[in-house]
Amino acid sequence: MTQIFAIARNTFRETIRDRILNAIVVFAVVLIGASILLGQLSAGQDIKIIKDLGLASLGFFGVIIAIFVGTSLVHKELDKRTVFVVLTKPVHREVFLVGKLLGLLTTLTVLVLAMGAAYIALLALLKVPLTLGIFQAIGFSWLELLVLTTVTLVFSTFSTPVLCMLYAFALYFIGHNASTFYTLAKKAGMGLQQLLLALYYILPNLEIFDIKNKVVYNYVASAQEVTWAVVYAFGYSAFLFAVAALIFRRREF
């Protein structure tokens, strides 16, 4: 555990000090504030626009940060050859990956909390009623980032940062249209139907975490929905980590 925390701490320090990362966070906070101006352009709809744009900004920039940092999670260590120093010590490769993942997740948690706090402060300043659904949407965004982070971890174990980024963005867009595979499977023939259903169940279903548009209309997720989202996020992430660990264990440096 000491080794894991040491690697996680170093990863957190490295990612949180990244100037580009800080610039993205500042831009996200500014964009959330800009929702005030956009809200004034639509009389009677200002509250909905502010809530919608704020949550969308938080989710979007969280995804950008997760993919941007996660794609170089392992490759940067290989490029600087620091991984060789770590692995020459009695540190298992799985321990190294767990530490890197926890470090990045800590960074993302801090950033989501910071942007979420800025967003909630904005709503409070504008005297917009705070509902449970708003806090749920922020929490669901974090769960989505958990899945995306482990997705990028898998790709970072065998691919270059550029390709890893392309793969991650592709899965992000596919994940938000997962229901399309299920709909097409119903209309397809037997062979194609099995393929589409396999893709539907294997690829990440990020639609589970997307309640932002509903929250704008005071939607509150049920206890069953919250439980399923948490179980799916951690269960799918555990599966992805096992895949990443298997690839990393067999990789020769």
C-alpha positions as CSV (number, residue, x, y, z in Angstrom):
1,M,0.0,0.0,0.0
2,T,2.9,2.3,0.7
3,Q,4.2,1.9,-2.8
4,I,0.7,2.6,-4.3
5,F,0.3,5.8,-2.3
6,A,3.8,7.0,-3.2
7,I,3.2,6.5,-6.9
8,A,-0.3,8.0,-6.6
9,R,1.1,11.1,-4.7
10,N,3.8,11.7,-7.4
11,T,1.2,11.3,-10.2
12,F,-1.1,13.8,-8.5
13,R,1.6,16.3,-8.0
14,E,2.7,16.0,-11.6
15,T,-0.7,16.3,-13.1
16,I,-2.0,19.1,-10.8
17,R,1.0,21.3,-11.7
18,D,0.5,20.9,-15.4
19,R,0.0,24.5,-16.8
20,I,-2.2,23.3,-19.7
21,L,-4.4,21.4,-17.2
22,N,-4.7,24.6,-15.1
23,A,-5.6,26.6,-18.2
24,I,-8.4,24.2,-19.0
25,V,-9.8,24.4,-15.5
26,V,-9.7,28.2,-15.6
27,F,-11.4,28.2,-19.0
28,A,-14.1,25.8,-17.7
29,V,-14.8,28.1,-14.7
30,V,-15.0,31.1,-17.0
31,L,-17.4,29.3,-19.3
32,I,-19.6,28.4,-16.4
33,G,-19.6,32.1,-15.5
34,A,-20.4,33.1,-19.1
35,S,-23.7,31.1,-18.8
36,I,-25.0,34.2,-16.9
37,L,-24.6,36.3,-20.0
38,L,-26.2,33.7,-22.3
39,G,-29.0,33.2,-19.9
40,Q,-29.9,36.9,-20.2
41,L,-30.4,36.4,-24.0
42,S,-33.5,34.3,-23.5
43,A,-36.2,35.8,-21.3
44,G,-37.9,33.3,-19.1
45,Q,-35.4,30.6,-20.0
46,D,-32.3,32.0,-18.2
47,I,-32.4,29.6,-15.3
48,K,-32.6,26.6,-17.6
49,I,-29.8,27.8,-19.8
50,I,-27.5,28.6,-16.9
51,K,-28.1,25.1,-15.3
52,D,-27.7,23.4,-18.7
53,L,-24.6,25.2,-19.8
54,G,-23.0,24.9,-16.4
55,L,-23.4,21.2,-16.2
56,A,-22.4,20.7,-19.8
57,S,-19.3,22.7,-19.3
58,L,-18.3,20.8,-16.2
59,G,-18.8,17.5,-17.9
60,F,-17.1,18.5,-21.2
61,F,-14.0,19.9,-19.6
62,G,-13.8,16.9,-17.2
63,V,-13.7,14.6,-20.2
64,I,-11.1,16.7,-21.9
65,I,-8.9,16.6,-18.8
66,A,-9.4,12.9,-18.3
67,I,-8.4,12.1,-21.9
68,F,-5.7,14.7,-22.2
69,V,-3.9,13.5,-19.1
70,G,-4.8,9.9,-19.2
71,T,-3.4,9.3,-22.7
72,S,0.1,10.0,-21.6
73,L,-0.3,8.3,-18.2
74,V,2.1,5.4,-19.0
75,H,3.7,6.6,-22.2
76,K,5.3,9.6,-20.4
77,E,6.9,7.3,-17.9
78,L,8.3,5.2,-20.7
79,D,9.5,8.2,-22.7
80,K,11.3,9.6,-19.7
81,R,12.5,6.1,-18.7
82,T,11.4,6.7,-15.2
83,V,9.3,3.5,-15.3
84,F,12.5,1.5,-15.5
85,V,13.8,3.1,-12.3
86,V,10.5,2.2,-10.5
87,L,10.2,-1.3,-11.8
88,T,13.8,-2.2,-11.0
89,K,12.7,-1.9,-7.4
90,P,10.5,-4.6,-5.8
91,V,7.4,-3.0,-7.3
92,H,4.9,-5.1,-9.3
93,R,3.6,-3.7,-12.6
94,E,0.1,-3.9,-11.3
95,V,1.0,-1.8,-8.3
96,F,2.5,0.8,-10.6
97,L,-0.7,1.0,-12.7
98,V,-2.9,1.2,-9.6
99,G,-0.8,4.1,-8.3
100,K,-0.9,5.9,-11.6
101,L,-4.7,5.4,-11.8
102,L,-5.3,6.5,-8.2
103,G,-3.2,9.6,-8.8
104,L,-5.1,10.7,-11.8
105,L,-8.4,9.9,-10.2
106,T,-7.4,12.1,-7.2
107,T,-6.6,14.9,-9.7
108,L,-9.9,14.5,-11.4
109,T,-11.8,14.4,-8.1
110,V,-10.2,17.7,-7.0
111,L,-11.0,19.3,-10.3
112,V,-14.6,18.1,-10.4
113,L,-15.1,19.3,-6.8
114,A,-13.5,22.7,-7.8
115,M,-15.7,23.2,-10.9
116,G,-18.7,21.8,-9.1
117,A,-18.2,24.3,-6.2
118,A,-17.8,27.1,-8.7
119,Y,-21.0,26.1,-10.5
120,I,-23.0,25.7,-7.3
121,A,-21.7,29.1,-6.0
122,L,-22.9,30.6,-9.3
123,L,-26.4,29.1,-8.9
124,A,-26.5,30.3,-5.3
125,L,-25.4,33.8,-6.3
126,L,-28.2,33.9,-8.9
127,K,-30.6,32.5,-6.3
128,V,-31.3,29.5,-8.5
129,P,-32.9,26.7,-6.4
130,L,-30.5,23.9,-5.7
131,T,-32.0,20.4,-6.2
132,L,-30.7,17.0,-5.4
133,G,-30.5,16.3,-9.2
134,I,-27.8,18.9,-9.6
135,F,-25.5,17.2,-7.1
136,Q,-26.4,13.8,-8.7
137,A,-25.4,15.2,-12.1
138,I,-22.0,16.3,-10.8
139,G,-21.5,12.9,-9.2
140,F,-22.6,11.1,-12.3
141,S,-20.0,13.1,-14.3
142,W,-17.3,11.9,-11.9
143,L,-18.4,8.3,-12.5
144,E,-18.2,8.8,-16.2
145,L,-14.7,10.2,-15.8
146,L,-13.8,7.1,-13.8
147,V,-14.7,4.9,-16.7
148,L,-13.0,7.2,-19.3
149,T,-9.8,7.2,-17.2
150,T,-9.6,3.4,-17.1
151,V,-10.3,3.4,-20.9
152,T,-7.4,5.7,-21.5
153,L,-5.3,3.6,-19.1
154,V,-5.9,0.5,-21.3
155,F,-4.9,2.3,-24.5
156,S,-1.9,4.0,-22.9
157,T,-0.3,0.6,-22.1
158,F,0.2,-0.3,-25.8
159,S,-0.4,2.8,-27.9
160,T,1.0,6.3,-28.5
161,P,-0.6,9.3,-26.9
162,V,-2.1,10.6,-30.2
163,L,-3.7,7.2,-31.1
164,C,-4.7,6.8,-27.5
165,M,-6.5,10.1,-27.6
166,L,-8.3,9.2,-30.8
167,Y,-9.4,5.9,-29.5
168,A,-10.6,7.4,-26.2
169,F,-12.6,10.1,-28.0
170,A,-14.1,7.5,-30.4
171,L,-15.3,5.4,-27.4
172,Y,-16.6,8.5,-25.7
173,F,-18.9,9.4,-28.6
174,I,-19.8,5.7,-29.1
175,G,-20.6,5.4,-25.4
176,H,-23.0,8.3,-25.6
177,N,-24.8,6.6,-28.5
178,A,-24.8,3.0,-27.1
179,S,-28.5,2.7,-27.4
180,T,-28.1,3.0,-31.2
181,F,-26.5,-0.5,-31.3
182,Y,-29.4,-2.0,-29.4
183,T,-31.9,-0.3,-31.6
184,L,-30.2,-1.5,-34.8
185,A,-29.8,-5.0,-33.4
186,K,-33.6,-5.3,-33.2
187,K,-33.9,-4.5,-36.9
188,A,-30.9,-6.5,-38.1
189,G,-30.5,-10.1,-39.2
190,M,-29.4,-12.9,-36.9
191,G,-25.6,-12.6,-37.6
192,L,-25.5,-8.9,-37.5
193,Q,-27.8,-8.8,-34.6
194,Q,-25.4,-10.8,-32.4
195,L,-22.5,-8.6,-33.4
196,L,-24.4,-5.4,-32.6
197,L,-25.6,-6.8,-29.2
198,A,-22.0,-7.8,-28.4
199,L,-20.8,-4.3,-29.1
200,Y,-23.7,-2.9,-27.0
201,Y,-22.7,-5.0,-24.0
202,I,-18.9,-4.8,-24.4
203,L,-18.3,-1.1,-25.2
204,P,-18.8,1.4,-22.4
205,N,-22.4,2.7,-22.0
206,L,-21.9,6.3,-21.0
207,E,-25.6,7.1,-21.5
208,I,-26.1,5.7,-18.0
209,F,-24.3,8.8,-16.5
210,D,-25.9,11.4,-18.7
211,I,-28.8,13.0,-16.7
212,K,-27.7,16.6,-17.3
213,N,-30.5,17.5,-19.7
214,K,-33.1,16.0,-17.4
215,V,-31.8,17.8,-14.3
216,V,-32.5,21.1,-16.1
217,Y,-36.2,20.2,-15.7
218,N,-35.7,19.4,-12.0
219,Y,-35.2,15.7,-12.6
220,V,-34.0,13.6,-9.6
221,A,-32.5,10.1,-10.3
222,S,-34.0,7.3,-8.3
223,A,-32.0,5.2,-5.8
224,Q,-32.0,2.3,-8.2
225,E,-30.5,4.5,-11.0
226,V,-27.8,5.8,-8.7
227,T,-27.0,2.3,-7.5
228,W,-26.8,1.0,-11.0
229,A,-24.6,3.9,-12.2
230,V,-22.2,3.3,-9.3
231,V,-22.0,-0.5,-9.7
232,Y,-21.6,-0.2,-13.5
233,A,-18.9,2.5,-13.2
234,F,-16.8,0.6,-10.7
235,G,-17.5,-2.8,-12.1
236,Y,-16.6,-1.8,-15.7
237,S,-13.6,0.1,-14.5
238,A,-12.3,-3.0,-12.6
239,F,-12.7,-5.0,-15.8
240,L,-10.8,-2.4,-17.9
241,F,-8.0,-2.3,-15.3
242,A,-7.7,-6.1,-15.4
243,V,-7.2,-5.8,-19.2
244,A,-4.7,-3.0,-18.8
245,A,-2.8,-4.9,-16.2
246,L,-2.7,-8.0,-18.4
247,I,-1.3,-6.0,-21.4
248,F,1.2,-4.1,-19.2
249,R,2.4,-7.4,-17.6
250,R,3.2,-9.0,-20.9
251,R,4.8,-5.9,-22.5
252,E,8.5,-6.0,-22.9
253,F,10.5,-2.8,-22.3
